[in-house]
């Protein structure tokens, strides 16, 4: 019980972590991840009826918010704990049939009968059935894309995305079949059985995706991207790595939903279930060994896959070899992440800073023409310029209190903006107070430097939000 409660606490920690990092932003910035990425999405928009465009767009819009769940470090360990810890119950000796225990010691409450666990083979059989469905789905996707065969010049990122989304849909379908089947085959502990079956199907299904994709070209009838037979396991892992974490989380949701739906309809499907029978005394030790072996294999997969997804090679120095060893982010995922970061920074305060600076700069630039048309230009400048200079300093102060731009290449412009705006404001006010024309001119020059930096920041926001490089 304590182990299961610890897993539940870990799940709550993952949920609160996600809410504090991504949930609050998504709740306060509607449509944050609605924009489609610009670079790399034009390679598949060639369907005569636009069906590939619609599929790709729908998948991108669905994946965009789901990527935030994988960014939580506790998400994948939580998924593993939720179904691995209950799975350990099959590794211990069952209590004798018919044995009862008290609800609480030294109480008169009625005894609770010990109902045996459902046979593990039912959940595993359902999981393997779901794995077969996954394999069939992946073969179907590859056969369809082989029959379609876009021109070589159009087999780019978007074509790979369509295959990845199709394979992911096949994995989810197989996991759903496994979860529903397992929850129908057992009379008790439907949630645990559904989770075990769903993740077993996901592991077996991903094995199919990995084998069929790594050997693309060896079976000509389902070759997708190349006609040359070869073995490319590392490239296949990199292609599906960024989606696999999302799939693991979705498989958990599918398993929970399947168990809930089956429990709600248990009266309809009651004739499909039957109580588990105890094994003969002579066969129990042998079955226990087999169950422990099966649980060990499942635990290895359940822990190994999230560990592989969470582990990143350490960089040693700035050598070219270290840079080459670092896995490159998926172009679409990188563009989507950059767009989300820019949108969040812009929507939660960056826009206000840029608008305030632009408005105040407009007042400064309009001051000269107004002074020329005024009967006493010097008096007009002396009356308005202090307020304008002070506002530049206030903007710089608020900018320092806000988050810096989340782009390493634009960060120097941000620092130039905050530094020069503050220094220009101070020199401007000091020059006015001391009637020091050179210092006043230096302040105006520093504000011009800050303006150039602001232009660079605005260009980064526009490029990131629209998806243009």
LINRATA-V230956 format. One record per residue. N is the residue number from 1. PHI is phi as a letter, one per 40 degrees, with the letter a starting at -180 (999 if undefined). PSI is psi in degrees with one decimal (none if undefined). D_CENTER is the distance of its C-alpha to the mean C-alpha in Angstrom with 1 decimal. Layout:
n/phi/psi/d_center
N/PHI/PSI/D_CENTER
N/PHI/PSI/D_CENTER
This chain:
n/phi/psi/d_center
1/999/-41.6/30.9
2/c/-37.2/29.9
3/c/-43.1/27.3
4/c/-40.8/25.8
5/c/-35.6/25.9
6/c/-39.2/24.2
7/c/-39.4/21.3
8/c/-39.2/21.2
9/c/-38.8/21.4
10/c/-39.1/18.4
11/c/-40.9/16.4
12/c/-38.5/17.7
13/c/-42.5/16.9
14/c/-40.7/13.2
15/c/-48.8/13.4
16/c/-36.1/15.5
17/c/-47.3/13.4
18/c/-41.9/10.4
19/c/-41.3/13.2
20/c/-26.9/14.9
21/c/-50.3/12.1
22/b/-35.4/10.1
23/c/-43.6/12.2
24/c/-41.3/15.4
25/c/-45.7/14.3
26/c/-34.7/13.1
27/c/-29.8/16.3
28/c/-5.6/18.5
29/b/78.6/17.3
30/d/138.5/17.6
31/g/17.3/16.3
32/d/-42.4/14.1
33/b/27.4/11.6
34/c/-21.5/14.4
35/c/136.4/15.8
36/c/146.2/15.6
37/c/141.3/15.4
38/c/-58.9/18.9
39/c/136.1/19.3
40/g/-4.3/19.1
41/c/3.8/19.0
42/c/-3.0/22.7
43/c/-17.2/23.4
44/b/4.4/23.2
45/c/59.2/24.6
46/b/5.7/27.9
47/c/135.1/28.3
48/c/-30.3/31.7
49/b/5.6/30.7
50/g/15.0/27.2
51/c/-34.3/25.5
52/c/-35.8/23.2
53/c/-44.4/22.3
54/c/-41.8/21.5
55/c/-46.4/19.4
56/c/-43.4/17.3
57/c/-43.5/17.0
58/c/-41.6/16.1
59/c/-41.2/13.4
60/c/-41.5/11.9
61/c/-31.1/12.2
62/c/-38.4/10.6
63/c/-32.8/7.5
64/d/-53.5/7.2
65/c/-25.7/6.7
66/c/-24.7/4.6
67/c/-24.7/1.6
68/c/-26.4/3.7
69/c/-36.2/4.6
70/c/-22.9/4.0
71/c/-16.3/5.4
72/c/119.3/8.2
73/c/-26.9/10.7
74/c/-5.9/12.4
75/c/-53.2/9.9
76/c/-42.8/11.0
77/d/-34.9/14.5
78/c/-44.5/14.8
79/d/-44.0/14.3
80/c/-43.6/16.8
81/c/-37.2/19.2
82/c/-30.5/19.2
83/b/-15.4/20.9
84/c/-41.5/22.4
85/c/-50.1/24.5
86/c/-28.2/26.2
87/c/-25.1/26.7
88/c/-16.3/29.0
89/c/-26.6/31.5
90/c/-3.2/32.7
91/c/-2.2/33.8
92/b/161.6/36.6
93/c/132.5/40.0
94/c/154.8/40.3
95/c/153.4/42.9
96/d/145.7/46.2
97/c/134.6/46.2
98/g/-5.5/47.5
99/c/144.3/47.1
100/b/156.7/46.4
101/b/156.2/45.3
102/c/148.2/46.0
103/c/-36.1/43.5
104/a/144.4/44.4
105/c/145.9/47.2
106/g/35.0/50.5
107/b/164.6/49.9
108/c/13.6/51.5
109/c/153.7/48.3
110/c/152.3/48.2
111/c/153.5/46.9
112/b/120.1/43.5
113/c/142.3/43.8
114/c/104.9/41.6
115/c/129.4/40.0
116/c/155.2/38.9
117/c/149.2/35.3
118/c/152.4/34.8
119/d/133.2/35.2
120/c/-27.3/32.1
121/c/-25.5/33.2
122/c/-45.2/32.3
123/c/-40.0/28.7
124/c/-39.4/28.6
125/c/-42.0/30.6
126/c/-39.0/28.2
127/c/-41.6/25.3
128/c/-36.3/27.3
129/c/-44.3/28.1
130/c/-35.8/24.5
131/c/-39.4/24.0
132/c/-41.3/26.9
133/c/-40.3/25.4
134/c/-45.4/22.3
135/c/-44.5/24.7
136/c/-41.2/26.7
137/c/-42.3/23.8
138/c/-42.6/22.7
139/c/-39.0/26.3
140/c/-44.0/26.7
141/c/-44.6/23.8
142/c/-39.1/25.4
143/c/-39.0/28.8
144/c/-43.7/27.9
145/c/-29.6/26.5
146/c/-39.9/29.5
147/c/-31.7/31.8
148/c/-50.4/30.1
149/f/80.6/30.0
150/c/159.7/29.1
151/d/155.1/31.2
152/d/-37.2/30.4
153/c/-17.0/29.7
154/b/3.8/27.0
155/c/66.7/25.2
156/b/-147.6/22.5
157/c/-41.2/18.8
158/c/-36.7/18.8
159/c/-41.6/20.8
160/c/-37.9/18.5
161/c/-41.1/15.6
162/c/-41.4/17.9
163/c/-41.3/18.7
164/c/-42.9/15.2
165/c/-38.6/14.5
166/c/-43.7/18.0
167/c/-38.0/17.5
168/c/-39.7/14.4
169/c/-38.4/16.5
170/c/-40.3/19.3
171/c/-42.5/17.4
172/c/-39.0/16.5
173/c/-44.2/20.1
174/c/-40.0/21.5
175/c/-38.8/19.6
176/c/-42.7/20.9
177/c/-44.1/24.4
178/c/-44.2/24.4
179/c/-44.3/23.4
180/c/-42.8/26.0
181/c/-44.9/28.6
182/c/-42.8/28.2
183/c/-21.5/28.4
184/c/-27.0/31.5
185/c/-19.0/33.2
186/b/150.9/33.2
187/c/-25.5/35.2
188/b/164.2/33.4
189/f/45.6/30.1
190/c/-37.5/28.3
191/c/-45.4/24.9
192/c/-45.2/25.1
193/c/-39.8/26.5
194/c/-41.5/23.8
195/c/-43.1/21.0
196/c/-46.1/23.0
197/c/-42.9/23.7
198/c/-45.4/20.2
199/c/-30.4/18.8
200/c/-43.4/21.9
201/c/-39.2/21.5
202/c/-42.8/17.9
203/c/-45.2/19.4
204/c/-39.7/22.4
205/c/-41.1/20.6
206/c/-32.6/18.4
207/d/-39.4/21.6
208/c/-44.1/23.1
209/d/-43.9/20.4
210/c/-46.0/20.8
211/c/-48.0/24.6
212/c/-32.7/25.0
213/c/-39.6/22.8
214/c/-27.3/24.2
215/b/25.3/27.7
216/d/131.5/27.2
217/h/-18.5/30.7
218/c/-31.0/32.6
219/b/104.3/32.9
220/c/-30.6/34.1
221/c/-18.1/33.7
222/b/16.5/29.9
223/c/138.6/29.3
224/b/-52.4/26.6
225/b/-14.2/26.3
226/a/152.7/29.3
227/b/-4.6/32.7
228/c/123.9/33.3
229/c/135.5/32.8
230/a/173.0/30.9
231/b/111.7/28.6
232/b/66.8/25.3
233/c/-39.5/23.1
234/c/-42.1/21.4
235/c/-37.2/20.4
236/c/-41.4/19.1
237/c/-43.8/16.9
238/c/-34.2/15.4
239/c/-36.4/15.0
240/b/0.8/13.0
241/c/-43.9/11.3
242/c/-20.2/7.9
243/c/-23.4/8.2
244/c/-40.2/10.0
245/c/-41.1/7.6
246/c/-41.5/6.2
247/c/-39.7/10.0
248/c/-40.8/11.2
249/c/-42.3/9.8
250/c/-36.1/11.1
251/c/-38.9/14.3
252/c/-43.6/14.9
253/c/-40.3/14.9
254/c/-42.2/17.1
255/c/-43.1/19.4
256/c/-44.2/19.9
257/c/-39.2/20.6
258/c/-43.4/23.0
259/c/-39.3/24.9
260/c/-42.9/25.3
261/c/-40.0/26.6
262/c/-40.9/28.9
263/c/-36.8/30.2
264/c/-30.4/30.9
265/b/25.7/32.9
266/c/-28.7/34.5
267/c/-34.3/38.0
268/c/-38.9/37.5
269/c/13.6/36.2
270/c/-31.6/38.5
271/c/-15.6/40.8
272/c/-15.1/38.0
273/b/156.2/37.6
274/a/149.6/40.2
275/c/147.8/40.5
276/c/143.0/39.9
277/b/146.9/43.1
278/c/143.6/43.9
279/c/151.2/44.5
280/d/151.9/48.1
281/d/-35.3/48.8
282/c/-25.1/49.4
283/c/-14.4/46.1
284/c/-45.3/43.8
285/d/-41.6/43.6
286/c/-40.9/42.8
287/c/-34.2/40.1
288/c/-39.6/38.6
289/c/-42.8/38.4
290/c/-40.5/36.6
291/c/-42.5/34.2
292/c/-38.1/33.5
293/c/-44.3/32.9
294/c/-42.2/30.5
295/c/-38.8/28.6
296/c/-41.6/28.6
297/c/-44.1/27.1
298/c/-40.9/24.3
299/c/-38.5/23.6
300/c/-42.7/23.5
301/c/-41.3/20.9
302/c/-33.8/18.8
303/c/-34.5/19.0
304/c/-42.3/19.1
305/c/-51.1/16.0
306/c/-36.2/13.6
307/c/-39.3/16.1
308/c/-36.0/15.9
309/c/-33.0/12.1
310/c/-20.6/12.5
311/c/133.8/15.8
312/b/139.6/16.3
313/c/138.8/19.8
314/c/137.9/21.7
315/c/137.1/23.3
316/b/103.6/27.0
317/g/-162.7/28.6
318/b/25.5/28.1
319/c/160.6/29.6
320/c/-33.4/28.7
321/c/-39.8/28.2
322/c/-38.7/25.5
323/c/-37.9/23.8
324/c/-30.4/24.0
325/c/-21.5/22.7
326/c/125.1/19.5
327/c/133.6/16.8
328/c/141.6/16.0
329/c/149.1/12.6
330/c/132.1/12.3
331/d/-42.5/14.3
332/c/-42.7/12.4
333/c/-40.1/9.0
334/c/-42.4/11.3
335/c/-39.4/13.2
336/c/-40.6/10.4
337/c/-42.9/9.4
338/c/-39.8/13.1
339/c/-41.2/13.9
340/c/-40.9/11.7
341/c/-43.8/13.3
342/c/-41.2/16.6
343/c/-42.1/16.5
344/c/-46.4/15.8
345/c/-40.7/18.5
346/c/-41.9/20.8
347/c/-26.3/20.6
348/c/8.0/21.0
349/i/-25.3/24.1
350/c/-39.5/24.1
351/c/-44.3/25.7
352/c/-41.0/28.4
353/c/-45.9/29.3
354/c/-39.1/29.6
355/c/-42.7/31.6
356/c/-42.7/33.9
357/c/-43.5/34.5
358/c/-41.7/35.3
359/c/-44.4/37.6
360/c/-35.5/39.4
361/c/-36.2/39.8
362/c/-37.6/41.3
363/c/-39.4/43.9
364/c/-43.3/44.8
365/c/-29.1/45.3
366/c/-11.7/47.3
367/c/-38.0/49.5
368/c/-53.1/51.6
369/d/-36.6/52.7
370/c/-36.4/53.4
371/c/-35.5/55.5
372/c/-33.3/57.5
373/c/-12.4/58.4
374/c/153.4/59.3
375/c/-28.2/62.8
376/b/82.2/61.6
377/c/-40.6/58.5
378/c/-40.1/58.5
379/c/-38.0/58.7
380/c/-43.2/55.7
381/c/-45.6/53.6
382/c/-26.6/54.6
383/c/-31.6/53.8
384/b/-31.8/50.3
385/c/-39.2/49.0
386/d/-41.1/48.6
387/c/-41.0/46.2
388/c/-44.6/44.2
389/c/-40.8/44.0
390/c/-35.6/43.1
391/c/-36.9/40.2
392/c/-41.4/38.7
393/c/-39.1/38.9
394/c/-39.0/37.2
395/c/-43.6/34.3
396/c/-39.1/33.9
397/c/-44.0/34.0
398/c/-34.3/31.4
399/c/-38.8/29.2
400/c/-30.0/29.6
401/c/-15.9/28.5
402/c/174.4/25.3
403/c/139.1/22.2
404/c/163.4/22.8
405/c/135.1/21.1
406/c/43.8/17.7
407/b/117.9/19.0
408/d/-35.5/21.2
409/c/-28.2/23.5
410/c/-11.8/24.2
411/d/-40.3/24.7
412/d/-36.5/28.3
413/c/-37.2/29.1
414/c/-43.7/27.7
415/c/-39.4/30.0
416/c/-42.0/32.8
417/c/-52.0/32.4
418/c/-39.1/32.5
419/c/-50.1/35.3
420/c/-34.7/37.5
421/c/-42.2/37.2
422/c/-45.1/38.3
423/c/-40.7/41.0
424/c/-39.2/42.2
425/c/-45.2/42.5
426/c/-46.0/44.5
427/c/-35.9/46.8
428/c/-47.7/47.4
429/c/-40.3/48.5
430/c/-41.5/50.6
431/c/-38.7/52.2
432/c/-42.7/53.2
433/c/-35.8/54.5
434/c/1.5/56.6
435/f/42.6/57.5
436/b/98.9/56.1
437/c/-43.5/55.4
438/c/-41.5/53.9
439/c/-38.1/51.4
440/c/-42.3/50.6
441/c/-37.8/50.1
442/c/-38.9/47.8
443/c/-41.2/45.7
444/c/-38.5/45.4
445/c/-40.4/44.5
446/c/-35.9/41.7
447/c/-34.9/40.4
448/c/-37.8/40.4
449/c/-41.1/38.3
450/c/-35.4/35.8
451/c/-40.6/35.9
452/c/-39.6/35.0
453/c/-38.4/32.0
454/c/-37.8/30.9
455/c/-39.6/31.3
456/c/-40.1/28.9
457/c/-42.8/26.3
458/c/-38.5/26.8
459/c/-38.0/26.5
460/c/-43.5/23.1
461/c/-45.6/21.9
462/c/-45.1/23.4
463/c/-41.0/22.1
464/c/-40.0/18.4
465/c/-29.8/18.5
466/c/-7.0/20.3
467/g/9.5/18.5
468/c/141.5/21.8
469/c/none/22.1
